[in-house]
């Protein structure tokens, strides 16, 4: 596993996987709370808010897992297995 670094040279590179996962979890928790409180202000029952939030999160996470636009992360030559021929 590569060492995590902080610096201007990292602009344009993907963040470390552990950071992207943590960010997704934290944002999901805050977005769910915001979404739930907004629905409650409109008079939606608590049980319905939970069901709507759960379905929305499930659908969005599934969609995010299967979407692609043809771009791939760069593979470092050092990480590519060498085939001695």
Buried (B, 14 or more C-beta within 10 A) or exposed (E): EEEEEEEEEEEEEEEBEEEEEEEEEEEEEEBBEEBBEEBEEEEBEEEEBEEBBEEEBEEEEEEEEEEEEEEEEEEEEEEEEEEEE
